[in-house]
Each structure stands twice: as structure tokens, then as C-alpha cells.
């Protein structure tokens, strides 16, 4: 069964029927912005490189590794939160939005990172937490005391009363991390404050104009220091309904009454005012380009919302929103049992719903989700990267995924994530995000070269002595395949070419990227656990009789070599193997202009 293909919003489409497919024609004169064609690489700073031996990664350590990132070929680094914080949620509880946490360094260290990154041609994106602050922030301390203008900076509500006249929370809303009510009583203020996440993370009140302007000024502060953009955390949670209606019970039978998933969340997620606020933030970013800068100030937003709500975060032509909301579909919907049809459905669901003039993105991992090699299959890492890096749109990679890093088992006594600690030892593995946050594996030295400390903040994966950057630099490896794919992304065919998805068999997913006068590339990925033989000429009869291997997974058939010829009517794939095939013998002048 074969499927349809798509026209992206920024593409001029002249659709023609081709063997039952809609085959779009791209505008190959389009000059892409840096955030559209370059890879965005998420650095979990606390786990990336420790320079001072305290067991915690820091800014100076990251600066020391800029050459690695440059060699990897990434265009931008997105840093996990580095603002001053008591670290109840590992930096997502900010106590000062205008300063660096001492565990990561100083403002001078940050300025140096910006300078060195820009010298290497790498943009810097900060993780911004707009929904809540730390309870230790001066804003909250003054809000408790009702000191103007901070009185209404947070969501405060009077207590309700039960049938006995006893004080109870205003409604049934639940906390994501605290295993129970999202309301906390403050004895001094004599009101409840709302916290969608930890009790130490009071929600900011975006119905307060002074708070709205305060957040915009924080954005300007970092943009003036040379930051190239932001990733905005937990954006759907910005607003709640004012009438405090109880939320309905969900259909998730395995959720306990104290679990966040016990309820559906129509009154605390994706409220209409949220989309307007995102558009206001975009106006702040665009004002920098209007001031004379010819480089886009960029931002992306985190949302796990339904598709109709997700697309609203793009905004409109008249009032643009985020440059893109994260596309988590491959995280949410794709698993070890997913076949080719499922892969096509996932790609199609994003591109079919993409508003005109907007840009797609592909995300397979981050600091909140099990690593792709553990969630899917370590043998499928290269195939996943072929999909992620060669589909049209922006690639967002979580650090370590280029190596095929897997989750590290974290014992209960080693757990630090409050999301796990708050549910107890019997259930912590269901909620803790520590396994995907373990330190980066550089070499086979002490602590994988991450730190000289006797003990690191999280344990290093014990397999580091055979799987690390240094080891993968000298062998056929995930790292080498990843680098090859990043370089191929720069080709004109990949940045501007047509997209044709296909289902070669139940378990072989593939797509073709083509552009007139440039080489054609065919990606084939065997998602299954059995040997497969496919006929690409049935899918695209105009393909030449023979194709060449451009890039192949490390678990490919051992008798296949680079540039080997494949009979296009008989492409053979071992289980979980993948190939990038091409119609060209030698690829010349296949580049694109970046801005």
C-alpha cells in the first residue's frame, strides 16, 4: 500500500501525478535560515563536561568541547537551564532569571561560551522557563507579602470549604510532579498558590500585565548578551481558566487518584490566551531583526498537546508565533512494534496539518524521555537518524543520541529527580528522568572523561569503557554515520528536494528526496526483525537499474561496501539495517546557501 506526499508551506508546489503519488515541486531558489537547515543539538549542561571536578557539568566544560560540536557539524546548541536555581527540578525552578547558577559558572563564563560558539559558527539557544519560578525567587517572596508590583505575579486563590467547614484547595487540579493537589497553602498570605509542577515551583500569573512585561524584559536581557534564541518550556501550562472548574477524570485505568494522569486537563492546558502570549514573545524576538540585525532571533516551544492545538503555536501570517512547536510524534507514537505504515502515518500527520508558510521539525529524544536507543532498539539508531536528518525540516538531537547512548539504570538510592522521589521506591522508575540524563561518555578514562570527581551527580553508564566518543571515532560507528548524515543535510537535494514516502513492505519504511539537476537520495529502513528484499523500481519506475550506497547503518550486511552498486529491483536489508542510496556516482556542487 502506497501513500501520498506533501508540499511544505515555504515551498511553491506544482503537483503532478507520478505513479499514483502526489509529487511536489519545491522552489529551489529559497534561501533557508540557519534554524531551518542546521541541526539543533540539545546540551544537558549538568551532564556534558565537568571542568572543575565537582561532579557537575558546567559552562567552562562545554566551552572546552566546542570543537567536538563543530566537528559534529551542528548549527546551534540548546542549553538546558543554567539560571540561578535551588535545583529542586534541576534548573527548571529559577530563582534569578538574570544570573547563572554558581554550579555552572558565571556570567563571564557564559559570555565566553557565546563568543567561542559564534567563532565556531554555532548559535546558542537558551532554555527559558516561563510558566513558573522557584519559590526562592524574590518575586515570590514579595508576592507572599503582597508587596507591589509583585502581589499578583503568581496565581493565588482563596481556600474552599468542605461540608465540615474545613479549609480545602480551591478545586481538584493535580500537580505533575508532587503526587497530589496542585495547590499549596501559604500561612503568611492566607491563600493557596497554584503549582502545576513541584510545590517549589509556583506558577506565574500571565493575567498580570506587570509580570508579562517582566518576562519580556528578561528575554531582552539575554538577547542583548548575544543569545540567538530560546526554547520555551511547558508553554501549554501558561494559563488556567478563571472560574476554577474541576477537571474531569481521565480514562487511564492505571493512574492513581494522586497521579496527574488521573485527570484530563482541558482547563489548565492550551487556553486561548496562551497562543496570544506566544505571539507577543515572537514580537520581541522579531524586533531585534527589525533593529538592523540580518540574523533571525529564533524560538521553539515545548508542547505535547493534540495536533490541532500544536499547530496554533505557529501563529498566523499576520501574527506569527513560535518558529516551530516541537514535533514529539515519533516519541509519543512510535515504538518497537511500529511498522512502515505507522512511520508514514506519523510523518503524514505532521505535514498534513502544517499551516501554510510554516516549517516542520523532527525530534526523537530529549532530557525528559527515555533515550531513543533504549525506547526503540539500539540496532535501529542509524536508521532513525537517517529518517530524522533527511526528512524536510529541522533536526533536534539530544546529546549522546549521536553515539547511540542508552538509559543508565539508576538505583533508588542514587535517584535525584523529584518526579521519581515523590512517588516512592516502588514506582520511581515510572517517573524518574534520571536514566536519560546520565553523564556524557567521552572516553574510557575515569567517569568516561566527564569528570575527575570521586562521585558524579548521577552515575556514569557502566558500558562507557567500550562505547564512547573516542572509541567511536576510530571504528565504523553511530557517530560516524551521524556525521555523514549531517553533511548530507547540507546538499541542495535534502534542503530543497521533493519528498516521496513509501511503504516497501510491512516493515520497510522509506522515502525519496529528489531535485532536478541534483542527485536523488533514497532512504530505506528495515524496522523489522527479519531479512527483507524490496523492489524500488515498483515504487519509482524511473529509477536507474543500479543505485550506489552513500551511507549505511553499522549493522548492514558485511559484504556491502561504500559506493557498492545495488540492483534497484532487489535491495536486500538485514534486520534493523538501513541505507541511503543515490543515483549519483560523484556528488559535486551539491550545496545550499545558509543565512
Secondary structure by P-SEA (a helix, b strand, c coil): ccbbbbbccccccccccccccccccccccccccccccbbbbbbcccccccccccccccaaaaaaaaaaaaaacccbbbbcccccccccccccccccccccccccccaaaaaaaaaaaaaacbbbbbbccccccccccaaaaaaaacccccccccbbbbbbbcccccccccccccccccccccbbbbccccbbbbbcccccbbbbbcccaaaaaaaaaaaaaaaaaccccccccccccccccccccbbbbccccccccccccccccccccccaaaaaaaaaaaaaaaaaaaaccccccbbbbbbcccaaaaaacccccccccccccccccccccccccccaaaaaaaaaaaaaaccccbbbbbbccccccccccccccccaaaaaaaaaacccbbbbbccccccccccccccccccccaaaaaacccccccccccccccccccccccccccccccccccccccccccccaaaaaccccaaaaaaaaaaaaacccccbbbbbbbcccccccbbbbbbccbbbbbbbbccccbbbbbbccccccccccccccccccccccccccccccccccbbbbcccccccccccccccccccccc
